[in-house]
Amino acid sequence: GDIQAAKRDRAQQQEREARERAQAERQRIERMNSTELAAEIGRLRPPPVRDLVEHDQDVKAAVAKLEQWSEQHDQGRRQESSAKEQAEQWREKHKIQAWFHDKGIGHAPKLRELEEQRDAGREQWHKASPRIEEAMLAKLHAEDYARGRIRFEQAPTLAKVDELEALRREKVRQEFEQQKRQQAEKKAERE
């Protein structure tokens, strides 16, 4: 029983302290003028979701994976293209050796090497192509998930910002009314 009572007392104490903190915060906010409230809103307002999504670790990892596969794809394309071009130039310079190579009578090691490079390049970009698609989907999924999580996390803060924004508009209206009254009083005094 003593342990339960102590736990209950501690819980009640914590609740009381939380209520007092909330009350003190409400009073602090209510004492602010519109300019101070605007500064408070600026301090509280979270960064845009889009910026936070870009900096999310899972999104960054998905982007890196996509870039990696894209680079492998492009590198394979370049290798294939370069080897084809070099082979054409070699054939142009060595027509007879190329003819023998093509007929299977002799073989030109340089031409065989270039054909292997071409095939390896083609193989590389063929392998990377479907991975790029998977990586794009993974990136979109990571972004959607991060966006949802961040919006959920920001919801209470944004609700507080909206509440303060409404209070600030009311303060601006009150301050304007007060200013008009003071001007009217000064004008009455002068007359």
C-alpha positions, -999 to 999 in steps of 0.1 A, spaced: 0 0 0 28 25 9 45 20 -25 12 26 -43 4 57 -23 39 71 -30 34 64 -67 0 81 -66 14 111 -47 43 114 -72 19 112 -101 -4 139 -86 26 161 -79 38 158 -115 3 166 -128 1 197 -106 35 208 -118 25 203 -154 -7 223 -148 13 251 -132 38 252 -161 9 253 -186 -7 281 -167 26 301 -164 31 296 -202 -5 308 -209 1 339 -188 35 346 -205 19 344 -239 -11 366 -229 13 393 -217 30 395 -251 22 423 -276 17 414 -313 54 419 -322 66 396 -294 39 371 -304 52 372 -340 87 365 -328 74 336 -307 55 322 -337 87 325 -358 107 306 -331 81 278 -329 72 274 -365 89 242 -378 109 241 -410 90 232 -442 82 195 -446 100 194 -480 133 205 -464 130 179 -436 122 152 -461 153 160 -481 174 156 -449 158 124 -437 184 96 -434 163 70 -452 156 94 -481 192 103 -484 201 66 -485 175 59 -512 188 89 -532 224 76 -529 213 41 -541 195 57 -571 225 78 -580 248 47 -577 227 26 -601 223 56 -625 260 61 -625 266 24 -632 241 26 -660 257 57 -675 292 42 -671 281 10 -689 266 31 -718 298 52 -721 320 20 -720 299 3 -747 298 34 -769 335 41 -765 345 5 -773 322 5 -804 338 37 -816 374 25 -811 365 -8 -828 352 11 -859 383 32 -860 405 1 -857 385 -17 -885 390 14 -907 428 13 -902 431 -26 -904 405 -36 -930 422 -69 -940 428 -81 -904 392 -71 -896 379 -91 -925 399 -122 -914 387 -117 -878 351 -115 -890 354 -147 -911 370 -165 -882 401 -172 -902 424 -152 -879 418 -132 -849 427 -96 -840 434 -94 -802 428 -57 -801 394 -61 -818 385 -90 -795 394 -68 -765 373 -39 -777 343 -63 -784 347 -77 -748 347 -41 -734 316 -33 -755 298 -64 -743 308 -58 -707 295 -22 -709 262 -34 -724 259 -60 -697 265 -34 -670 238 -10 -681 214 -38 -688 219 -50 -653 215 -14 -638 183 -5 -657 158 -25 -636 177 -15 -604 172 22 -613 134 17 -615 135 -2 -581 156 26 -566 132 53 -579 103 35 -563 123 30 -530 131 68 -530 94 77 -536 84 53 -508 110 68 -484 99 103 -492 62 95 -487 70 78 -454 92 106 -441 66 132 -452 38 114 -433 60 109 -402 71 146 -402 36 159 -407 24 138 -378 53 150 -356 47 186 -366 9 186 -361 9 196 -324 34 224 -330 15 237 -360 -18 236 -340 0 258 -314 13 281 -341 -22 285 -355 -35 293 -320 -8 319 -314 -14 333 -349 -51 339 -340 -41 355 -307 -16 377 -325 -43 389 -350 -66 397 -320 -37 416 -303 -30 436 -335 -67 445 -336 -67 456 -300 -35 476 -304 -50 493 -334 -82 501 -315 -61 515 -285 -40 536 -309 -72 551 -325 -86 558 -290 -54 575 -279 -53 596 -311 -90 606 -306 -82 616 -270 -52 637 -280 -73 654 -307 -100 661 -281 -74 676 -257 -61 699 -285 -95 711 -293 
